[in-house]
């Protein structure tokens, strides 16, 4: 026999539609309005004031923006090999690959949260077959029994269901906002990782080129020392000098040769570090030796407020504050009931042929409010936890900004002071070179001992190596300043005092 099943909640009808519409119109958000944490942004850098008598006054509050780390700031060093190595960072660096994967993960979480805006639809088809054995019944008449055969029965059911949560209190919206802010933070993390790797390649490269230049300096010095050993050997053979002078010359030569050999180890380590940064094994990278020839670019100093727009770590920290603010709204929404609209329908029949016929269909439709009345303070604790998390991320954001200002000031001061030091040291190099010439002439004339010559030669070598070290430090300071300013600084126009 065919059956007709139809259910319909009596409380739901046209009279409830105005109520639902009113709830939708009056639905409110539970999250506090987001405002970036307050910051005291200076009008000018301390080091900039030391170099300029005035600063422009038309600075503005910073707005976190996505930086364009693909700008070839490294091209200003005029080193093609350096540019080629840095370009490989974005292709093969595994730390960047990890950051990119985390960004894709954050994007997927955003899509997961957005799915809450839409109803969920499900379906199932169930086919069952049931039966029972024979049953024997004792009649009233003596010796009389009745046997009945129950047989088997087939039941086929098709069921469709849909559930939709009406976002009255903004729980879903705040969840989406939180995940979107986290995804934006992941983008900034990716750019920060890229910029950090690029800067590290540049620093290691300049250190390697500095070692190459030192090696050339030592090789030239060794030629002079070898001539000195030959000279002292001839003088000793002629009985002009004591054997101690010959031993001093030989010791100086061997000691300098050992220093040159030690540079090979440091160079190999730097070459291996560069290989790792560009995603290669050390055996896959070989950098030919060449002298340090990079030029130190003039980096335009942006306004302090622009630092908040350019640094990716600052942008990431600010986006995490926005996510924490949205999380507060998600936690607060737990205090309010959730409105669910559900609908289901289907058909049930003993045969597949007439499963979808009208008498076998059934359906139901209705709203439902769900609310937690008592939870032992769990919701309150969750709200307090999200509020504390917001305070923590806001403090981390402020600290990131302060660290950014400190880094800019540090590297500005380094460039300014090292430039003066380089000028003074270059004067010292000229003087030591002159003193070497004088001491050699005095030694040949028998005025001074060879010990005096060695001391002056060592002073000259150390003076030239110190000048090279200062140049390397200046190059590194310029790289770190570009990194501290957020990279891509070539897109910014330098300002001039009014």
C-alpha angles and dihedrals in degrees: 000000000000117000132206117213123182128160127186125173106237094212092063118076143111090300090067096052095080089052092053092046090051091051091050093050094045095044110128137193120250097201120099115246108270118243122169112250112269116258135187102228114189118230092230142007118261091233091048090055088052089058101035130043095214140021131209115265098207095090120138138205112276124254118199109245136173109264123221102231091174091080107116099239088152090064089076089073090066095224113130094194091053090051091050092050094049092049089057090059092075091048106046111010107123095205088059090047088055092049091049091052090051089052091053088049090053090050090053090051089054091053090047091054093046090055087072090073091066132065121257117232125198136178137190137179119205127187118183134175121199137172146159136224129249118299123209121204124195112229124215091248113086113261094005120125135171124215121201129189113218094188124186133299133206123211124187119189129185114191131183121185136180131189127188127180114212106221096225097155100033097252094137093041092052091047090053091047091051093050092045090053090049090051090051089050089052090055090052090046089054092052091046090052091048093050092046092051092047092050091047091053090051093049094048090046093053090047089052092049089048089056090049089053091047089051091054090048092051092047090054090046092049090056089056091046091050090053089049091052090050090049094049091045091055092046091049092049088051091050093242098121136029122259089248090071090053091050090049091053092048092047091051091051095049093045091053091047089054090052090053091051091050090057089063091064094049091047092051091052092051092048090052091049091053090049090054092050092054092046100255136120116250090250090060096058129065119168114198117231117262137155121262105267105153118130122229108241123220105243114208110232112231125208116273090245090058089057088073089058099046106042112086094203090057091049091049092050092049093050090052089055089054090050091050090050091054090048089061089060091050091052094046092051089068088076091066130068121260119233114216126185112202133182132177136176142160146127137269128199142145091238134046095221095068098027094116097043117123099251091057098053127103135179143176134192132179149126126254133197117209123189138162112232102182127017105155093253096305096131092047090051091050091052091049089049093053091046090052090047089053091052090049094051091045090053090047089052092052091047091051090053092048090050089051092054091047093051092051091048091047095053094041088054091046093053093047096047097039091052090058091044091051091054092051093044092051088056088051090052091054091050095048091050089054091048091053091056092049094047092050091052091047091050092050088050091051094242097121135026124251089252088069090051093051093050092051092046091051090049090052093049092048090047093055092045090050090052089052091048091053091051090051091049090051091053091049092047090054091051091049091048090053089049091047090052090054102257125263088073092150088079091063121085115229113239128225128212114267 
